[in-house]
Amino acid sequence: MDAKSLIQQVKEDRVKFVSLQFTDVFGTVKSVDLPVSKLPEALDQGIMFDGSSVQGFARIQESDMHLRPDLDTYTILPWSPEDMRRSRIICDVELPNGEPYKGDPRGVLKRMCAELDQKGMIYNVGPEPEFFLFKVNGEKAHPVPFDTGRYFDFSADDTAVRIRTKLILALNEIGLDVEVGHHECGLGQHEIDFRFADALKTADNILMMKYTVKAIAAQEGIIASFMPKPVMGEAGSGMHCHQSIFSKNGENLFYDSNDEMLLSDFAHKFIAGQLKHAKGLTGLVAPCVNSYKRLVPGYEAPVYIGWAQTNRSALIRIPTSGRKANGVRVELRCPDPSCNPYLAIAAMLACGLDGISKNMPLEAPMNNINVFELSRRQRREMGIEELPGSLKEALLALESDSLFRSVLGDDLFDSYIRGKWSDWDEYRTSVSDWEVDHYLSVI
C-alpha cells in the first residue's frame, strides 16, 4: 500500500486519530497519537520523538529518534467508539539521518528476515498464546478466575464463551485470521490461535492480539492477563510456537517424505541448533521472574531439553501433519506471552540457523520416554539437561552464549540484560506473602 492509497482508506474508514506504534526493549507498546489531519505529513516525513525516554533506547545525548510508518501494518482498532475511530500503524525506528536504529527490537527481526529473504527463504511462525480472564476487584486485578470451565469445556450460556467469541470477531476484524479459540486447562484460562505467517507479521500480530484482548475484556468489566503463572496450582500460560522455513516457491524445507517423521536433514539441524542454545534462549522467550513458576515439572510446560514427536514433556515437539508436506513443522514449547516477540522470534531463528550453518548433529528423540517420571539420576545418566530454573539462571546462560549478543547487537543486548537483572534484584529483595505466612510467627 502506498501513502496515497492509505490516506484514501483512512478517509473511507472515517478514522479520527492514528496511533503510530513501536516497542521498547521489553516489548511494551509505545504510541504517538496524531489527528488524522497530520497523517499525510507523518507519512511523508515521519515523526520525531525523544528516544532517551524509552526503556533501552538512546542515551540523553543521543535522544533524537525518528518513527517511519510501515504502511502495510495499518488497521482499525475495533474497540474504539464510532465518533472517535482510531487506527494503528506500526513504525520502524530510525536515526535522524534515516539509518535504521540498531536498538529497535522490530528492526532486529526485520534485518534477520531480510537476510533470509536474500537466501530465498521465509521463516514462518504460528504462535499459540494463552491468557486468563479475571474478575475485577476495585481498581486492581483479582486472581479469581472469571469462569469455571476446563480444557475444551462448552456451555451454551457461558459468559466466557460470549466474551471469547467477541474477542475472536475483533481479532478477525484487525486481520489476524483466527483459526480456533477454546477454553484451556486452567480455570478462567483461554487460548486463541491465529494462522501462521512470516516471522515479522507474526510478531506484529502477537502484540496486536495482546492489547486487543485486554481492551475488549476491559469493555466487559473484566481483566485479561498474559502473565505466565498468575494462579498457584493452575496451569500456566505459554505461547507454543510452530515453526517452518519455506522457499520462495512454496516448498517446505522442513519436509522429507523419506524420513519416518517427515523431517528433512535441514530441519534436523535447525532443531539441533535450538536445543544447543536452549538455556540462553530461555532468557528471551521466558523473560520474567514469573516465567519460572510456569517452567516447573508436573505441568505441560517443558523443562527438559530434548525433542520428540508425541511426547509433550519434550522441549521441542513434532506435531502430526497427516503426511501433508506443508503441515510439517517444529513446535517450541518454552516461550510464554510475556516475551518481546520481536526479540524472541529473532533469537529462535538465530538458534536454528546456527544449527544449520554448523551442521549440528541431532540427538535421538525422546518418543517413548516420560521424562517427568524419571529420577534426577536417571535423567543425568541419559544426558537429559534442564532449562534454567529461575530468571537468574536464564540470564547467566544468556550472557554466556555469544550467539545472542551477535543477534541483538551490543547496545540492545546490554540494555535488555541490565533491565532484567534489575527485575531479578528487585524480586529477590522483596518479601512475599508466602514468607510472612511461613516465618513471621514461628521464627
C-alpha positions in Angstrom: 0.0 0.0 0.0 1.3 3.4 -0.9 0.7 6.7 1.0 -2.0 7.9 -1.3 -4.0 4.7 -1.1 -3.6 4.7 2.7 -4.9 8.2 3.1 -7.9 7.3 1.0 -8.5 4.2 3.1 -8.3 6.2 6.3 -11.0 8.6 4.9 -13.3 5.7 3.9 -12.8 4.2 7.4 -13.8 7.6 9.0 -10.7 7.4 11.3 -10.2 10.4 13.6 -6.9 9.5 15.2 -3.9 7.4 14.2 -1.6 5.6 16.7 2.0 5.3 15.5 3.3 2.4 17.5 6.7 0.8 18.3 8.0 -1.2 21.3 10.7 -0.7 23.9 13.4 -3.4 24.5 11.0 -5.4 26.7 8.1 -5.4 24.2 6.0 -2.7 25.9 3.9 -1.0 23.2 4.6 2.7 22.9 2.4 5.1 20.9 2.5 8.5 19.4 -1.1 9.6 18.6 -1.9 12.2 16.0 -5.1 13.6 14.5 -5.8 12.2 11.0 -5.2 15.7 9.5 -1.5 15.3 10.4 -1.2 11.8 8.7 0.0 13.0 5.3 2.8 14.9 6.9 3.8 11.9 9.1 3.8 9.5 6.1 6.0 11.9 4.1 8.4 13.0 6.8 8.0 10.6 9.7 7.7 11.7 13.4 10.5 12.8 15.7 10.5 11.7 19.3 12.7 11.6 22.4 14.4 8.2 22.4 16.1 8.8 25.7 12.7 8.5 27.5 12.1 4.9 26.1 13.5 1.9 28.1 16.6 0.6 26.4 16.8 3.2 23.7 19.3 6.1 23.2 21.2 7.9 25.9 20.2 11.5 26.7 23.0 13.0 24.4 21.6 10.9 21.5 17.9 11.4 22.2 16.6 12.3 18.8 14.7 9.4 17.2 12.5 9.1 14.1 9.4 7.0 13.5 8.9 5.7 10.0 5.4 4.2 9.5 5.1 0.8 7.9 2.1 1.3 5.7 1.3 -2.4 5.5 0.5 -2.5 9.2 -2.5 -0.2 9.1 -5.6 -1.5 10.8 -8.6 0.0 12.7 -8.7 -0.5 16.4 -12.2 -2.2 16.7 -12.9 -1.2 20.3 -12.6 2.5 19.6 -16.0 4.3 19.5 -17.5 5.3 16.2 -17.2 9.1 16.8 -13.6 8.7 17.9 -12.5 6.0 15.5 -8.8 5.1 15.9 -6.3 3.2 13.8 -2.8 1.8 14.2 0.3 1.9 12.1 3.5 0.1 13.4 6.7 2.1 12.8 10.3 1.4 12.4 12.7 3.4 14.5 15.4 5.4 12.6 18.2 7.8 13.5 17.8 11.4 12.4 19.8 10.7 9.2 17.4 8.0 8.1 19.5 5.0 9.1 17.7 2.1 10.9 18.2 2.4 14.7 20.1 -0.8 15.8 18.4 -0.7 19.1 14.9 -1.1 17.7 13.6 -4.6 18.5 11.4 -4.8 15.4 14.4 -3.8 13.4 16.4 -6.7 14.7 13.9 -9.2 13.5 13.3 -7.3 10.2 17.0 -7.5 9.4 17.2 -11.2 10.1 14.2 -11.8 7.8 15.8 -9.7 5.1 18.9 -11.8 5.3 16.9 -14.9 5.0 14.9 -13.4 2.1 18.2 -12.9 0.2 18.8 -16.7 0.5 15.3 -17.3 -1.0 13.7 -18.5 2.3 10.9 -17.4 4.6 10.6 -18.2 8.3 7.0 -18.9 9.3 5.8 -18.9 12.9 2.4 -19.9 14.3 2.0 -18.9 17.9 -0.5 -20.3 20.5 -0.8 -17.5 23.1 -2.8 -18.4 26.3 -4.3 -16.0 28.8 -6.6 -15.8 31.8 -9.7 -13.8 32.4 -10.1 -12.5 35.9 -12.8 -10.7 37.9 -12.2 -7.1 38.8 -11.7 -6.1 42.4 -11.9 -2.4 42.6 -9.0 -0.9 40.6 -6.8 -3.9 40.9 -6.6 -7.3 39.2 -8.0 -10.1 41.5 -6.7 -13.6 40.8 -10.1 -15.2 40.9 -10.9 -16.9 37.5 -13.8 -15.3 35.6 -15.3 -18.8 34.8 -15.0 -22.4 36.0 -14.5 -24.2 32.7 -11.7 -26.6 31.9 -10.0 -27.8 28.8 -12.3 -27.5 25.7 -15.4 -27.1 28.0 -18.5 -25.7 26.5 -21.7 -24.2 27.9 -24.4 -22.7 25.7 -24.9 -19.8 28.2 -21.3 -19.5 29.4 -20.4 -15.8 29.7 -16.8 -16.6 28.9 -17.8 -18.2 25.6 -19.6 -15.0 24.7 -16.6 -12.9 25.6 -14.2 -15.2 23.7 -16.5 -15.0 20.7 -16.3 -11.2 20.9 -12.5 -11.4 21.1 -12.3 -13.7 18.0 -14.5 -11.3 16.0 -12.4 -8.4 16.9 -9.2 -10.2 16.1 -10.5 -11.3 12.7 -11.6 -7.7 12.1 -8.0 -6.5 12.5 -6.7 -9.2 10.2 -5.3 -11.9 12.4 -7.1 -14.8 10.7 -8.1 -16.7 13.8 -8.2 -20.4 13.3 -9.6 -21.6 16.7 -10.4 -20.4 20.2 -11.1 -22.7 23.2 -11.0 -23.0 26.9 -7.7 -24.1 28.2 -6.8 -26.3 31.2 -6.9 -23.7 34.0 -9.9 -22.1 35.5 -10.5 -18.9 33.5 -7.8 -19.8 31.1 -8.3 -19.4 27.3 -6.4 -19.8 24.1 -7.0 -18.1 20.7 -4.8 -19.3 17.8 -4.3 -17.4 14.6 -2.9 -18.6 11.3 0.9 -18.7 10.9 2.6 -16.0 8.9 6.1 -14.8 8.2 8.1 -14.0 11.3 7.7 -10.2 11.2 4.0 -10.2 10.7 3.6 -12.9 13.4 5.5 -10.7 15.9 3.3 -7.7 15.0 0.2 -9.9 15.4 1.2 -11.2 18.8 1.4 -7.6 20.2 -1.8 -6.6 18.5 -3.6 -9.7 19.8 -2.5 -9.0 23.4 -3.7 -5.4 23.6 -6.9 -6.2 21.7 -7.8 -9.0 24.1 -7.1 -6.6 27.0 -9.1 -3.8 25.5 -12.2 -6.0 24.7 -12.0 -7.6 28.2 -11.9 -4.2 29.8 -15.1 -3.2 28.0 -16.7 -6.3 29.6 -15.6 -5.2 33.0 -13.0 -8.0 33.4 -9.2 -8.2 33.2 -7.3 -10.3 30.7 -3.8 -11.3 31.8 -0.9 -12.9 29.8 1.1 -13.4 33.0 2.8 -16.8 32.7 1.7 -18.2 36.1 -1.0 -16.0 37.7 -2.7 -18.7 39.9 -0.9 -21.2 42.1 -1.9 -24.8 41.3 -3.4 -23.9 37.9 -1.7 -24.4 34.5 0.5 -21.6 33.4 0.0 -19.6 30.2 2.5 -20.4 27.5 2.9 -19.4 23.8 4.0 -22.6 22.0 5.5 -21.5 18.6 5.1 -23.7 15.5 8.0 -23.0 13.1 8.8 -23.8 9.5 11.1 -22.5 6.8 9.7 -22.3 3.2 11.5 -21.5 0.0 10.1 -18.6 -2.0 8.5 -21.0 -4.5 6.4 -22.5 -1.7 8.5 -25.6 -0.8 8.6 -26.6 2.9 12.3 -27.0 3.6 11.5 -29.0 6.8 9.8 -31.8 4.8 11.3 -35.1 3.6 8.9 -37.8 2.6 11.6 -40.5 3.1 12.0 -39.7 6.8 10.0 -41.5 9.5 8.9 -38.2 11.0 8.9 -36.5 7.6 11.7 -34.2 8.7 14.5 -33.1 6.4 18.1 -33.0 7.3 17.7 -29.2 7.2 15.0 -29.5 9.9 17.2 -31.8 12.0 20.0 -29.3 12.1 17.5 -26.5 12.9 16.2 -28.4 15.8 19.7 -29.3 17.0 20.6 -25.6 17.0 17.6 -24.7 19.1 18.4 -27.5 21.6 22.1 -26.4 21.7 21.2 -22.8 22.6 18.0 -23.6 24.7 19.3 -22.4 28.0 20.3 -19.0 26.8 17.3 -18.7 24.6 15.0 -19.2 27.6 16.2 -15.8 28.9 14.5 -14.2 25.9 11.4 -16.3 25.3 10.6 -16.7 29.1 11.8 -13.3 30.3 10.2 -12.5 33.7 10.7 -13.9 37.2 7.1 -15.3 37.0 8.0 -17.3 33.9 9.9 -19.8 36.1 6.8 -20.5 38.2 5.4 -22.0 34.9 8.5 -23.8 33.8 8.4 -26.5 36.5 8.0 -30.3 36.3 4.5 -31.7 36.5 2.6 -29.4 34.1 2.6 -29.4 30.3 5.3 -26.7 30.2 8.6 -28.4 29.3 11.7 -28.1 31.4 13.8 -30.9 29.8 15.9 -30.2 26.8 15.1 -32.8 24.1 12.7 -33.4 21.2 10.0 -35.9 20.3 7.0 -36.4 18.1 4.3 -37.2 20.5 5.9 -36.6 23.9 4.7 -33.4 25.4 7.3 -33.4 28.1 9.9 -32.6 25.5 11.1 -29.0 24.8 10.5 -29.4 21.0 7.7 -31.5 19.6 6.9 -32.5 16.0 3.1 -32.3 15.6 1.4 -34.9 13.4 0.9 -33.4 9.9 -1.2 -36.1 8.3 1.7 -36.6 5.8 1.0 -33.2 4.3 4.2 -31.6 3.2 3.2 -28.0 4.1 2.0 -29.2 7.5 5.4 -30.4 8.7 6.7 -28.0 11.4 8.7 -27.8 14.6 6.9 -26.7 17.9 9.0 -24.9 20.5 7.1 -25.2 23.8 9.0 -23.0 26.3 8.1 -19.4 25.1 5.4 -17.5 27.1 3.4 -14.4 26.1 5.4 -12.1 28.4 8.3 -12.0 25.9 9.1 -9.3 23.4 8.0 -11.2 20.3 10.5 -9.5 18.0 13.5 -10.4 20.1 12.1 -13.9 21.0 11.4 -14.9 17.4 14.7 -13.4 16.1 16.6 -15.4 18.7 14.6 -18.6 17.9 15.5 -18.2 14.2 19.2 -17.5 15.0 19.5 -20.6 17.1 18.0 -22.8 14.3 20.2 -21.2 11.6 23.3 -21.7 13.8 22.5 -25.4 13.9 22.2 -25.4 10.1 25.4 -23.4 9.4 27.4 -25.6 11.8 25.9 -28.9 10.7 24.9 -29.8 14.3 24.0 -33.4 14.8 20.6 -34.1 16.3 20.3 -36.5 19.3 17.8 -39.3 19.3 14.2 -38.3 20.0 12.5 -39.0 23.4 9.4 -40.5 21.8 8.7 -43.2 24.3 10.0 -41.6 27.5 8.0 -39.7 30.1 10.8 -37.5 31.4 8.6 -36.4 34.3 8.7 -40.0 35.7 12.5 -40.3 35.6 14.6 -39.7 38.7 17.3 -37.0 38.7 19.9 -39.7 38.5 18.2 -41.4 35.5 18.0 -38.1 33.6 21.7 -37.4 34.3 22.7 -40.9 33.1 20.6 -40.3 29.9 22.2 -36.9 29.3 18.9 -35.1 29.6 19.5 -31.5 30.7 17.1 -29.0 32.2 16.1 -25.5 31.3 17.1 -22.7 33.8 15.1 -22.8 36.9 15.0 -19.1 37.6 15.4 -15.8 35.7 18.8 -15.5 37.3 20.0 -18.9 35.8 18.5 -17.9 32.4 20.3 -14.5 32.4 23.6 -16.2 33.2 23.1 -18.6 30.4 22.1 -15.8 28.1 25.2 -13.8 28.9 27.5 -16.8 28.4 26.2 -17.6 24.9 27.8 -15.2 22.4 25.2 -16.0 19.7 22.5 -13.8 21.3 24.8 -10.7 21.7 25.7 -11.1 18.0 21.9 -11.2 17.1 20.7 -8.3 19.2 23.8 -6.1 19.0 25.8 -4.7 21.9 23.6 -1.8 22.8 20.3 -3.7 22.7 21.7 -6.8 24.4 23.2 -4.7 27.2 20.0 -2.7 27.7 18.0 -6.0 27.9 20.4 -7.7 30.3 20.6 -4.6 32.5 16.8 -4.3 32.8 16.3 -8.0 33.5 19.0 -8.0 36.2 17.2 -5.1 37.8 14.0 -7.1 37.8 15.8 -10.0 39.4 17.4 -7.8 42.1 14.0 -6.3 42.9 12.4 -9.7 43.1 15.0 -11.3 45.3 15.0 -8.5 47.8 11.2 -8.3 48.1 9.3 -10.1 50.9 6.4 -12.2 49.7 3.2 -13.2 51.4 4.4 -16.8 51.5 7.5 -15.8 53.5 5.4 -13.8 56.0 2.9 -16.7 56.4 5.6 -19.3 56.9 8.1 -17.5 59.1 6.7 -14.4 60.9 5.1 -16.2 63.8 7.5 -19.2 64.0 10.9 -17.7 63.9 
